[in-house]
Amino acid sequence: MQKITSTKMFMNIVFKAVALAMSVAVVITNILNVMDNKSQITLLGIGLFCLAIVSLDKE
């Protein structure tokens, strides 16, 4: 039972880290003006998807 709990905790941390990385990447690429808006929205969508998985896992 402990392994399942630690695996869930690890997955939650990974998904939260991916969401944070996507948002930071969008901010940096927007400041540097090296990426178009469509690609930035895609990155934000990936981050939002990861946060949705984390929130659904808690239920």
CNS distance restraints for C-alpha pairs under 8 A (distance, minus, plus):
assign (resid   1 and name CA) (resid   5 and name CA) 6.63 0.50 0.50
assign (resid   2 and name CA) (resid   6 and name CA) 6.26 0.50 0.50
assign (resid   3 and name CA) (resid   7 and name CA) 6.03 0.50 0.50
assign (resid   4 and name CA) (resid   8 and name CA) 6.13 0.50 0.50
assign (resid   5 and name CA) (resid   9 and name CA) 6.18 0.50 0.50
assign (resid   6 and name CA) (resid  10 and name CA) 6.07 0.50 0.50
assign (resid   7 and name CA) (resid  11 and name CA) 6.16 0.50 0.50
assign (resid   8 and name CA) (resid  12 and name CA) 6.14 0.50 0.50
assign (resid   9 and name CA) (resid  13 and name CA) 6.25 0.50 0.50
assign (resid  10 and name CA) (resid  14 and name CA) 6.17 0.50 0.50
assign (resid  11 and name CA) (resid  15 and name CA) 6.12 0.50 0.50
assign (resid  12 and name CA) (resid  16 and name CA) 6.13 0.50 0.50
assign (resid  12 and name CA) (resid  54 and name CA) 5.70 0.50 0.50
assign (resid  13 and name CA) (resid  17 and name CA) 6.02 0.50 0.50
assign (resid  14 and name CA) (resid  18 and name CA) 6.18 0.50 0.50
assign (resid  15 and name CA) (resid  19 and name CA) 6.23 0.50 0.50
assign (resid  15 and name CA) (resid  50 and name CA) 5.09 0.50 0.50
assign (resid  15 and name CA) (resid  51 and name CA) 6.65 0.50 0.50
assign (resid  15 and name CA) (resid  53 and name CA) 7.67 0.50 0.50
assign (resid  15 and name CA) (resid  54 and name CA) 6.80 0.50 0.50
assign (resid  16 and name CA) (resid  20 and name CA) 6.20 0.50 0.50
assign (resid  16 and name CA) (resid  50 and name CA) 6.74 0.50 0.50
assign (resid  16 and name CA) (resid  51 and name CA) 6.33 0.50 0.50
assign (resid  16 and name CA) (resid  54 and name CA) 7.46 0.50 0.50
assign (resid  17 and name CA) (resid  21 and name CA) 6.04 0.50 0.50
assign (resid  18 and name CA) (resid  22 and name CA) 6.11 0.50 0.50
assign (resid  18 and name CA) (resid  47 and name CA) 6.36 0.50 0.50
assign (resid  18 and name CA) (resid  50 and name CA) 7.05 0.50 0.50
assign (resid  19 and name CA) (resid  23 and name CA) 6.34 0.50 0.50
assign (resid  19 and name CA) (resid  44 and name CA) 7.88 0.50 0.50
assign (resid  19 and name CA) (resid  46 and name CA) 7.13 0.50 0.50
assign (resid  19 and name CA) (resid  47 and name CA) 3.81 0.50 0.50
assign (resid  19 and name CA) (resid  48 and name CA) 6.62 0.50 0.50
assign (resid  19 and name CA) (resid  50 and name CA) 5.97 0.50 0.50
assign (resid  19 and name CA) (resid  51 and name CA) 6.52 0.50 0.50
assign (resid  20 and name CA) (resid  24 and name CA) 6.19 0.50 0.50
assign (resid  20 and name CA) (resid  47 and name CA) 7.08 0.50 0.50
assign (resid  21 and name CA) (resid  25 and name CA) 6.00 0.50 0.50
assign (resid  21 and name CA) (resid  47 and name CA) 7.94 0.50 0.50
assign (resid  22 and name CA) (resid  26 and name CA) 6.24 0.50 0.50
assign (resid  22 and name CA) (resid  43 and name CA) 5.59 0.50 0.50
assign (resid  22 and name CA) (resid  44 and name CA) 6.17 0.50 0.50
assign (resid  22 and name CA) (resid  46 and name CA) 7.29 0.50 0.50
assign (resid  22 and name CA) (resid  47 and name CA) 5.63 0.50 0.50
assign (resid  23 and name CA) (resid  27 and name CA) 6.35 0.50 0.50
assign (resid  23 and name CA) (resid  43 and name CA) 7.42 0.50 0.50
assign (resid  23 and name CA) (resid  44 and name CA) 6.21 0.50 0.50
assign (resid  23 and name CA) (resid  47 and name CA) 6.91 0.50 0.50
assign (resid  24 and name CA) (resid  28 and name CA) 6.16 0.50 0.50
assign (resid  25 and name CA) (resid  29 and name CA) 6.01 0.50 0.50
assign (resid  26 and name CA) (resid  30 and name CA) 5.93 0.50 0.50
assign (resid  26 and name CA) (resid  40 and name CA) 5.61 0.50 0.50
assign (resid  26 and name CA) (resid  43 and name CA) 6.97 0.50 0.50
assign (resid  26 and name CA) (resid  44 and name CA) 7.31 0.50 0.50
assign (resid  27 and name CA) (resid  31 and name CA) 6.22 0.50 0.50
assign (resid  28 and name CA) (resid  32 and name CA) 6.17 0.50 0.50
assign (resid  29 and name CA) (resid  33 and name CA) 5.61 0.50 0.50
assign (resid  29 and name CA) (resid  34 and name CA) 5.55 0.50 0.50
assign (resid  29 and name CA) (resid  35 and name CA) 5.90 0.50 0.50
assign (resid  30 and name CA) (resid  34 and name CA) 6.94 0.50 0.50
assign (resid  30 and name CA) (resid  35 and name CA) 6.92 0.50 0.50
assign (resid  35 and name CA) (resid  39 and name CA) 6.64 0.50 0.50
assign (resid  35 and name CA) (resid  40 and name CA) 6.91 0.50 0.50
assign (resid  36 and name CA) (resid  40 and name CA) 6.55 0.50 0.50
assign (resid  37 and name CA) (resid  41 and name CA) 6.12 0.50 0.50
assign (resid  38 and name CA) (resid  42 and name CA) 6.34 0.50 0.50
assign (resid  39 and name CA) (resid  43 and name CA) 6.37 0.50 0.50
assign (resid  40 and name CA) (resid  44 and name CA) 6.29 0.50 0.50
assign (resid  41 and name CA) (resid  45 and name CA) 6.06 0.50 0.50
assign (resid  42 and name CA) (resid  46 and name CA) 6.33 0.50 0.50
assign (resid  43 and name CA) (resid  47 and name CA) 6.39 0.50 0.50
assign (resid  44 and name CA) (resid  48 and name CA) 6.11 0.50 0.50
assign (resid  45 and name CA) (resid  49 and name CA) 6.05 0.50 0.50
assign (resid  46 and name CA) (resid  50 and name CA) 6.33 0.50 0.50
assign (resid  47 and name CA) (resid  51 and name CA) 6.37 0.50 0.50
assign (resid  48 and name CA) (resid  52 and name CA) 6.14 0.50 0.50
assign (resid  49 and name CA) (resid  53 and name CA) 6.33 0.50 0.50
assign (resid  50 and name CA) (resid  54 and name CA) 6.43 0.50 0.50
assign (resid  51 and name CA) (resid  55 and name CA) 6.23 0.50 0.50
assign (resid  52 and name CA) (resid  56 and name CA) 6.06 0.50 0.50
assign (resid  53 and name CA) (resid  57 and name CA) 6.05 0.50 0.50
assign (resid  54 and name CA) (resid  58 and name CA) 6.65 0.50 0.50
assign (resid  55 and name CA) (resid  59 and name CA) 7.20 0.50 0.50
